[in-house]
Amino acid sequence: IKTRFEVSGFNSYNNVIDAFRKIYHMEGFAGYFKGIKSMLIKEIPYSSAFYTTYEYSKRKVHAMLGIRNVQLNSAISSLIAIGLLTVITNPLEVIRTRLQYQFFSQNEEHNYKSIIHGIYLITKHEGVKGLTSGMLPVFLKKGTAGLLVWTLYDTLKTRTRKSNKTLL
């Protein structure tokens, strides 16, 4: 429902309750779960790999660039991790979004039988560019949030460690 409201020009619903009703009436209960497989296949590895990639990036940024400032290192490292994982997982984000609109699409090229079939059709009709569509807005959204969250996390972690040492 959130995704359908976000799409510019998609005015099929008057409000959230109307969206719930229309989806159920037109698509059945399964309509609420369009794209859930691709979302899970994207989000579970993304979330699992993020922290490892972030910590690895912090060590490399420190070693290669000599950045000792916690906030700057965290900011750069979070953007590296988010950028890398966004590039890797964006094709699944494209599939997820298109599966959610498949019911409304007039384009036969958007009727995917599975995630693999969707990737095949997108590559066939649009090339690799089709799998990267929307990547910049995803990166900007996740990058901004990640920059703030992980910089704050490492700042608080560092301050907590320093204050614990003074208590001892």
N, C-alpha and C positions, 0 to 999 in steps of 0.2 A: 504494500500500500504506500509506504514511504517513497519507494522508487517511482511508482506511477505518478505520485503528486509532484515529484521533482522534475519530470520531463516537461520541457517547454512545449506548449501547444497541446498538451494532453488534458482535455477538459471534460472527461467523461463523468467525473464525480463532483457532487456539490459539497460534500464534506466527508469525514472519515466514516461515519455510520453508513452513508450512502455508498461509499466504496465497498465496505464489508458486504452490504446487501447485494450490490450489483455483481461483485465477483462471485459470490455464492450462487446467485441466480444464473449467471451466464457461463461460469466455468466449473461450478461445483466446488466442493470442499478442497479439492486438489489445487484450485486456483490460488489459494493462499500460500502455497508452497512452491510455486514456480521458481526455478533457479536455486532451490535449496541445496541440491547436490553440488553444483558448481561453486556455490558460496562456501560450503563446508570444505570442499576439496581445495579451495583457495585459502580460506582463513586459517584452517588448522595448520598447514605447513608454514604459512606466513607468520602466524603467532608463535609457533614453535621455533622457527629459525630466527626470529627477530632478535631475541636477547643474545643469542650466541653470536650473531653477525655484528650486533652493536658492541659487545664486549671485545670481540676480535678487532673491530674497527678502532676502538679506543686505544688498544695496545699499538696498532700500526700507526695511527695518527701521532701518538706520542713518540714512537721510535723513529718514524720517517720525517716528521715535521718538527719534532722536539717541543711540541706544545704541552706545557705543564699546567696551564690554566684549566681548571676542572670544567668550567662552564663552556669555554671555547672548544675543548676537546669533546665534550658531550654533544654540543650542537653539531659539530662537523660529523661526528661518528653516527649520530642518529639520522642525519640526512643521507649519509652513505648507505646505511642499512636500509632505510626506507626506500631510497632510490633503487637499489639493487633488487629488493624484494618486490617492489612495484613493477619493475620491468619483467620479472619472472612470472608474477601472478596476474598481470593485467589481461592476458587472453581469457582467463577464467572469469574475470570481472565483466568482460564484454559478453561472453556467453550467458552469464547469469542475468544481465540486464535484458538481453534479447529474448531469453526464455520467458522472462516476466511479461514481455510484450508480444510474444508469439501469437496469442489469441487474437490480437488486434491487427497484426501486421497483414498488409495486403501483398507483401513481397514474399513469394514462394521460396526465395533464397534464404529466408529467415526461419523456415520450418525445420528445426533441428530435432532429430530423433534421439540424440545423445550428445554428450559433451564433445566426444571425439568427432562425431558427425558435424557438429557445429564448427569446430576448429577447421575441419576439412573444407566445409562450404565457404567459410569466411576467407580462408587462404585461396581457394579456387576463384572466388568472385571478386575479392577485394585485395588480395595479396597480404603480405605481412602487415601492411599499413592498417588493415581492418582489425587485426589483433591488438594493435597499439592505440586504437582510437580511445579517447578519454583519459589517456595516461597522465597527461599534464595536470588536469584538475584533480585526479586521484592523488598524485604526488603532492600537489599544493595543499590539499586537505590533510593528508596523513603527515606530510612533512612539517606543516605548521604545528599540528597537535603533538607530534613526536618530539620536535625541537623543544617545545615548552615542557612537556612531561618529563623527558629524559634529562634535560638540563636541570630542572628542578629536583628530580630524583637524586642525581649525583651530587648536587649542591647540598641538599639536606643530609644525604648519606655522609658526606665529608664533614659537615658541621657536627653531626651526631657523634661521629668517631672522635673528633677533636674535643667535644664537650665531655665525652665519657673518659678520655684520658686525663682531663683536668680533675675529674671527680676522684680518680684513683690516687 
